[in-house]
Amino acid sequence: MSTPWYATWFNTTFYHDLYQHRDEHEARNFIVELCKKLRVQEGESAMDMACGRGRHAKVLSEQGLDTLGVDLSPESISYASQFSHDALRFEVGNMLEELPFGPFDWVMNLFTSFGYFEDDSLHQLALNHMAACLKPGGKLVLDFMNSAKIAANLVPENTVHTEKATYSINRKIEDGIIVKSIKVSHACTIEFFEERVRAFNVEELRSMLENAGLTEVEVKGGYDLCNYDELESDRMIFIAHKPTA
């Protein structure tokens, strides 16, 4: 069985080089805004699912949350662990498997760290596992790209130059999946990578969250929790509650 694209691409230096503009300042601004709007309380607990190198988890802990960052990549968790302290720790975990963590007041899956699987039954399984980590009365926050806006404004191709490499990027929508093909040219060498993210719409994600046993599913259009607009909003931010009984 071949290694999934996300297990390979996210572990490369090229991934971090290409997306270096997603910096700590950006992460801090939107996490602070999100926590303020969500009325996060100091002393509550949170799991950052698919935390990568921990940039969001760090800021969550600074907002007073006892935070656990979880990611599939041992390399990313090893890197993130340098930031650990009493209210912040990191563990390797796979959203496709039962997670031995929690329960938490909040489970957060941020910056489109979802939608990577070929089969929607696996997406449902992942949401089931995240929901299972919540306390009764807890909330799951799923931050996903606004697929409708991206599809309407798809840039077929562009090139990015950095000190490390040149990235030739092609985009298309194929069977409900946004496919980004990336050719990396560096040091007289060419490598190829791909990103494949399911172009979910609001109703598909709402239905899966409800199937995971969550209720009162809201959708917002940005980190300021503005109203969602299909063609104008940059994000689809779902806030779903775990029933108390």
C-alpha positions, 0 to 999 in steps of 0.5 A: 500500500502506497504512503498517503500524499499527506504523510510524505509531503508534509514531512518535506522541507519543501512543504515548509518552504513553500508555505513559509508565509503561514507564519507565527504572527498569522497563527497568533492573530487568528487563534486569539480572535477565534478564542475570543469569539468562542468565549474560551475560558481559562483552565479549559482543555483543548486538543489541536488535532493535526497540529503539525509543528505546533504553531496553533497549539502554542497560541491555544495554550497562551489563551489559558487552555490546557492544550494537547497537540496531536499529529500523525507525523513523529517528525512534526511532534518531535519538533513541536515538543521543544515548546512543551510546558505544563499547559502544552504537550504533544503526542503522535496520533492518527485521526483514523484510529481511536484516540486515547486522549481526553476528554476535552472541552474543545477539539480543534481541527484548524487550517484545513487539516481534514479532507485528505482521504479518498473515501468519505467513510474515512472522513466520517471515521475521523470525525467520529474519533474527534467527537469521542474525545470531547466531554459532554457539553464540549465543542468541536471546531472544524476550520475548513477552506470555503470550497465553493469560493476556491472553485469559483476562483481557481487559479489553474497555475502559478510559480513561486520562487524561494531561496530554496527552490522554484515551485510550479503549481497546477490546480484542478478539480477532479471528482470533487477533489481539489488537486494541486500538483507541485513540481519542485526544481532545486539544485538541478533536481526536479521532484513532484508532489501532490495535494488532494483535498475533498471539496466539501460543501456546507451540507456535507460537513454538517451532515457528517458532524451530526452523524458523529453525534454532534448537535447545534452545528453552526457554520461561520465564514471567517476567524471573526465568526462572521456569517457564512456566504458561499461565494464571499467567505474565505473559510467554513468554520463549523462549531458543533456541540456534544450533547450533555446527555 
